[in-house]
Amino acid sequence: MAAYHEVAEAYSRALDPDGDDPVLTELVGRVAGEHVLALACGQGRDARLPAGLGTKVTGVDVSEEMLRFARGLESDDPRGIEFVQGDAQHLSFADASFGGVVKG
């Protein structure tokens, strides 16, 4: 996990958080209006795209440092995303909480 904290700033600078992803856009179009889990969301890119398409999103990442960047983007350009620190192997959400999952 420490490695994610160490690369968070460089990773956030390297990837456009609002970059286009035609495949993800097509897939997300099928769940518009649903509640989607963005698993391993990093700095928030894979959470921001579905949220911008009308999907309610909860983003989860193991790295609090990555989530700091994600929350900063959400603060600057709100899309209603909730970001939660957590390990993908031990999620604490109730069964059937989400209509889909996107994985960064």
TAWOPE-V75534 format. One record per residue. N is the residue number from 0. RES is the residue in three letters. SS is DSSP state (H for helix, E for strand, L for the rest). OMEGA is omega in radians with two decimals (none if undefined). Layout:
{{N/RES/SS/OMEGA} {N/RES/SS/OMEGA}}
//
This chain:
{{0/MET/L/-3.12} {1/ALA/H/-3.14} {2/ALA/H/3.12} {3/TYR/H/3.11} {4/HIS/H/-3.08} {5/GLU/H/-3.09} {6/VAL/H/-3.03} {7/ALA/H/-3.10} {8/GLU/H/3.14} {9/ALA/H/3.13} {10/TYR/H/-3.12} {11/SER/H/3.10} {12/ARG/H/-3.04} {13/ALA/H/-3.07} {14/LEU/L/3.08} {15/ASP/L/-3.08} {16/PRO/L/3.11} {17/ASP/L/-3.13} {18/GLY/L/-3.12} {19/ASP/L/3.05} {20/ASP/L/-3.05} {21/PRO/H/-3.14} {22/VAL/H/3.12} {23/LEU/H/3.11} {24/THR/H/3.14} {25/GLU/H/3.14} {26/LEU/H/-3.12} {27/VAL/H/3.11} {28/GLY/H/-3.14} {29/ARG/H/-3.12} {30/VAL/H/3.12} {31/ALA/L/-3.12} {32/GLY/L/3.11} {33/GLU/L/3.01} {34/HIS/E/-3.04} {35/VAL/E/3.04} {36/LEU/E/3.03} {37/ALA/E/-3.03} {38/LEU/E/-3.08} {39/ALA/L/-2.99} {40/CYS/L/3.10} {41/GLY/L/-3.11} {42/GLN/L/2.98} {43/GLY/L/-3.06} {44/ARG/H/-3.09} {45/ASP/H/3.01} {46/ALA/H/-3.07} {47/ARG/H/-3.11} {48/LEU/H/3.11} {49/PRO/H/3.12} {50/ALA/H/3.10} {51/GLY/H/3.14} {52/LEU/L/3.05} {53/GLY/L/3.13} {54/THR/L/3.03} {55/LYS/E/-3.01} {56/VAL/E/2.91} {57/THR/E/3.12} {58/GLY/E/3.13} {59/VAL/E/3.03} {60/ASP/E/3.14} {61/VAL/L/-3.04} {62/SER/L/3.09} {63/GLU/H/3.11} {64/GLU/H/3.06} {65/MET/H/-3.14} {66/LEU/H/3.07} {67/ARG/H/3.09} {68/PHE/H/3.13} {69/ALA/H/3.13} {70/ARG/H/3.08} {71/GLY/H/3.08} {72/LEU/H/3.12} {73/GLU/H/3.11} {74/SER/H/-3.13} {75/ASP/H/-3.09} {76/ASP/L/-3.01} {77/PRO/L/3.06} {78/ARG/L/3.11} {79/GLY/L/-3.11} {80/ILE/L/3.01} {81/GLU/E/3.12} {82/PHE/E/-3.07} {83/VAL/E/3.05} {84/GLN/E/3.13} {85/GLY/L/3.14} {86/ASP/L/-3.10} {87/ALA/L/-3.13} {88/GLN/L/-3.06} {89/HIS/L/-3.13} {90/LEU/L/-3.07} {91/SER/L/3.11} {92/PHE/L/3.09} {93/ALA/L/3.07} {94/ASP/L/3.09} {95/ALA/L/3.11} {96/SER/L/-3.02} {97/PHE/L/3.09} {98/GLY/L/3.13} {99/GLY/E/3.13} {100/VAL/E/2.96} {101/VAL/E/-3.09} {102/LYS/E/3.12} {103/GLY/L/none}}
//
